[in-house]
Amino acid sequence: MYIRVVDNLIKNIPSFWPHDWPFKQIVEQLPDRGNLIEIGPYLGKSTVTWAHEFTKAGKEWNIHTIDAFEGIKKAWPGMEHLEITEEEHLEKFKNNVSGWHNISYEKLRWTSDYKTNEWYDVLFYDGLHDYEHCKEALDYWVDKVNCLVIDDYDMAHEGTMKAVDEVYNSITWPKEMEHIVVEDKGIAVIWSEQIP
Ligand SMILES: C[S@@+](CC[C@H](N)C(=O)[O-])C[C@H]1O[C@@H](n2cnc3c(N)ncnc32)[C@H](O)[C@@H]1O
């Protein structure tokens, strides 16, 4: 019952991805505890989906999410309903993640100058999907986490595919890539663990 209520709450969070996020199969492969960092939650649909999947799997994970929360002034054709002002953006996000004590957030336009003392196991990247921004984020996080999850690894986002492929090929320690395909969306999952 509780699970269905949360499922419905998540479905009602406006998102650039109108379907369910396919995180279950990733969560199943993760340890019982950990820290996930997300770049680009928009209104929190992906964030709450991660939290919900961890709960359903009986795993204790913290999720820290970063968004510029500057609003969406001009969405592409067909997505105009997702346009929001800067004032609305953070407020709506906070409302959608309320009650999840394992979700924290930063209002920040992320760049590779980012500094943190926290340790993260997983990155979920759903910020800008052009080559430069995606590559900047992946180059920064590749040797800091054991798992990189990158949204939009598909033919509609050639820049993302190029950045992911280049970063994957640059990894010199043991690695594996999984490609999740749902509807017309692709998600790349890079598993890698540096052996000290
Ligand atoms: C495609 S939306 C994310 C969709 C979201 N994952 C969901 O489940 O609905 C992209 C988000 O990334 C944010 N963003 C883009 N570039 C960013 C950056 N450099 N730093 C922080 N947030 C960024 C935007 O503000 C926007 O909210």
The ligand as an SDF file (V2000), in Angstrom:
LIG
                    3D

 27 29  0  0  0  0  0  0  0  0999 V2000
   16.7690   17.1420  -17.8310 C   0  0  0  0  0  0  0  0  0  0  0  0
   16.5770   18.0130  -16.3400 S   0  0  0  0  0  0  0  0  0  0  0  0
   16.6880   16.7230  -15.1660 C   0  0  0  0  0  0  0  0  0  0  0  0
   15.4720   15.8370  -15.0750 C   0  0  0  0  0  0  0  0  0  0  0  0
   15.3620   15.0820  -13.7670 C   0  0  0  0  0  0  0  0  0  0  0  0
   16.4470   14.1620  -13.5530 N   0  0  0  0  0  0  0  0  0  0  0  0
   14.0270   14.3990  -13.6190 C   0  0  0  0  0  0  0  0  0  0  0  0
   13.9500   13.2780  -13.0990 O   0  0  0  0  0  0  0  0  0  0  0  0
   13.0300   15.0040  -14.0000 O   0  0  0  0  0  0  0  0  0  0  0  0
   18.1300   18.8340  -16.1810 C   0  0  0  0  0  0  0  0  0  0  0  0
   18.3470   19.6140  -14.8930 C   0  0  0  0  0  0  0  0  0  0  0  0
   19.7400   19.8580  -14.8040 O   0  0  0  0  0  0  0  0  0  0  0  0
   19.9640   21.1200  -14.2360 C   0  0  0  0  0  0  0  0  0  0  0  0
   21.3180   21.5270  -14.6370 N   0  0  0  0  0  0  0  0  0  0  0  0
   21.8140   21.6370  -15.8760 C   0  0  0  0  0  0  0  0  0  0  0  0
   23.1130   21.9730  -15.8300 N   0  0  0  0  0  0  0  0  0  0  0  0
   23.4480   22.0570  -14.5190 C   0  0  0  0  0  0  0  0  0  0  0  0
   24.6520   22.3660  -13.7990 C   0  0  0  0  0  0  0  0  0  0  0  0
   25.7960   22.6390  -14.4400 N   0  0  0  0  0  0  0  0  0  0  0  0
   24.6240   22.3690  -12.4690 N   0  0  0  0  0  0  0  0  0  0  0  0
   23.4840   22.0790  -11.8020 C   0  0  0  0  0  0  0  0  0  0  0  0
   22.3210   21.7740  -12.4170 N   0  0  0  0  0  0  0  0  0  0  0  0
   22.3000   21.7750  -13.7520 C   0  0  0  0  0  0  0  0  0  0  0  0
   18.8310   21.9780  -14.7810 C   0  0  0  0  0  0  0  0  0  0  0  0
   18.5950   23.0730  -13.9150 O   0  0  0  0  0  0  0  0  0  0  0  0
   17.6750   20.9700  -14.8110 C   0  0  0  0  0  0  0  0  0  0  0  0
   16.9080   21.0490  -13.6310 O   0  0  0  0  0  0  0  0  0  0  0  0
  1  2  1  0
  2  3  1  0
  2 10  1  0
  3  4  1  0
  4  5  1  0
  5  6  1  0
  5  7  1  0
  7  8  2  0
  7  9  1  0
 10 11  1  0
 11 12  1  0
 11 26  1  0
 12 13  1  0
 13 14  1  0
 13 24  1  0
 14 15  1  0
 14 23  1  0
 15 16  2  0
 16 17  1  0
 17 18  1  0
 17 23  2  0
 18 19  1  0
 18 20  2  0
 20 21  1  0
 21 22  2  0
 22 23  1  0
 24 25  1  0
 24 26  1  0
 26 27  1  0
M  CHG  2   2   1   9  -1
M  END
$$$$
